[in-house]
Amino acid sequence: TSSVNGEGKTFLTRNLGAAFAAAGKKVLLIELDLRKPKLSNVLGLDNTELGFSNYILEEDISIDSLIMPSMFNDNCYVITSGPVVANASELLLSDKLGYLIERLRTKFEYIIIDSSPVGLVSDALIIQKHVDMTIFVCRHNYTNKTQIETINEIKDKDNVDNLYLVINDVDFSDSAYFGYGYGVGYGS
């Protein structure tokens, strides 16, 4: 999650999935930003046909029918959001979400969820009870410093354990840490 849109949640989801898949791990990416889904578009997939929202709202949709290949690595698969719905939080509160994730844990080594920004809606907090780790994404020169306090609130008030911070899009050009090297001098 992150505090607002544009901080790099989808970018991180896709690239983290690609890295695990390239290492030979079986990975599933789940698009659970049900209000403004972006992952399916980034991957060139159609989220309007069949996805998570269909699974929750309709009967007799198998979990296997939701899983699609990612098109960029044979080890990486995707479940799209499905058609955008007005009641996203209600869908995420369904007992079917917990069942879905438990079933998927038996099929995949890593499940990475692309969620909505927690600074705007509570969807990511609903999802967090089903995950092992929450990654909060901030973007250098984009995330407002006042929004950083959201991280402490999530940790303390919402009891989110295993919360990690990723700083995305860091510009090192003005930094003193622009290079790496060492030298050895010899004298006579």
N, C-alpha and C positions, 0 to 999 in steps of 0.2 A: 504494500500500500504506500501511500504518500499523503501529503496534506492537500494538494490540489492537482488538477490535470497538468500534464506537460512536464512532469519531473523525471519521467523515464521508466515507469513501471513496466510498460509493454516492451520497451527496449531491453530491459534487464531480464524479463521473463523469456523472451525469445533467445537472447544470447546465452543465458544460463542453461536453458534447455539444449541449445546447440552444443555447448561445451560438454555437458554430461553425455549427450548422444555421441559426440565425436570420440569420447573416451570409452565407448562401447556399452554405456548404461542404457537401459530401456526407460524412456522418459515420456511423460504425458503432460501436456500444457492444457490447463483448463481456463477458459475465458469466462470469468465470473464478474466482470464489469458489465452488468446487465443493462445499465443505463446508456453508456457510451462505449460499446465494445470496439476495440481497435486491433486486437491481436489477429483475428481472422482476416482483416483487411491487410495487415502487414504480411501475413503468410499467403495471401492470395486465395483465401477460402471464402465460401459463401456461408454466412451465419444465418441467413433468412430461411433456410430449408429445414434443417434438423439440428437441434442442439440442446443445451441445458434447459432452457425454458420449456421446450416441448416435453422433455423428460418429466418435468415437475407437473405440468398442466394436463398432460394426456396419459391415458392408460395404455398399457401394453407396448411401451417403447423399451426395447432391450438396451442395456448398457453398451453392449458390443456395437449396436447400430449407431451410437453416438460417436464412437472413436474413429477418427480419420487420420490418414497419414499426413505428416507435416510437409511433404514435398521437398524438404531440404536435407533430410537424413532418415535412413531406414529405421533407426532406433528411436525416432521421435514421432509422437502422435499428438493429436489435438482433439479436444471437445470444445466446440464453439459455444457462444452464448445462446444461440438460437435467436428467433425473432425478438426484437426489443419489446418489452412490456412495461406497463405503467407501475405495476406493483412488484418491483424488483426485491425489495426487502422481504415481502411476504413469501416469495419463492425461495429465498435463501433460508427462511425459517422452517421450511418443510423438513420433516424427518427423512425425506427421500435424499436430501443432500448428504447427511451422515451415512446413510446406507450406500450411496453411490461411492463416496470416498473410501469407505471400508472395503468395498468390492474391488475398487481400482488398486488399492494397496497390495492386493494379491497378484496383480498383473504387471505392475510397474515398480522399478527401483526408485524413481523420483517422480513426484507429482508436483508441478509448479503452477500455482494459481495466480492469474492476473486479475486483481480486484480493483474496485473503485477507490478513489481517494477518501481516506477516513476523515479528512478535514472538512469534507462536504456532506457526506452521508455515512450512516453507520454500518453499511453493508460489510466492510472488511472486519468489523468487530463481531458480526454475526458468524462469519466464516472462520474466524480465528480459533474457535473451540474445536475445529476439526483438523487443525494443522499442527505440525511439530515445531515450526519456526515462523516468525513474522519478520519480513524484511521491510523496513521503512526507507523509501527512496527520497533523497533530497537532491536538488540540482544546483550546482554551483552558480552563483550570480543569477538565480531564478527564484529559488525558495526564499520567501520572506523570513527574516530572522525571528519574527514573532511566531511564525508557524512551527518553529523548532520546539517550542514549549509543548506542542501537541504530543510529541514523543514521550515526554515525562508524564503527561496526563494519561496517555494510553497505558503506560507501564504501571502507574500508581492507581488510578481510579478504575480502570477497566481490567486490571489484573492480567495483562498480557505478558506471559512468560516467553522466554527465548525471543526477545525482540532485538533485532540487529539493524544497524544503520548503514546504508550505502550512500556515499556522496558520488553523484553522477556528473559527468561533463565538466570535470575540474580542469581549469585552464592554468597550466604551470608556467606559461610564458613570462609572467611577471614575478616568478618565484626565484628564490635563491637556490632552489633545488632543481635546476634545469638540466643537470647532467650527472653522470656517475663516472668515477674514475679513481685511480690511485697512482701514486708515483713513488719511486724509490730512487733516492739519490746516493751516489757513491762519491766519496772524496779521496783525495790522495793523502 
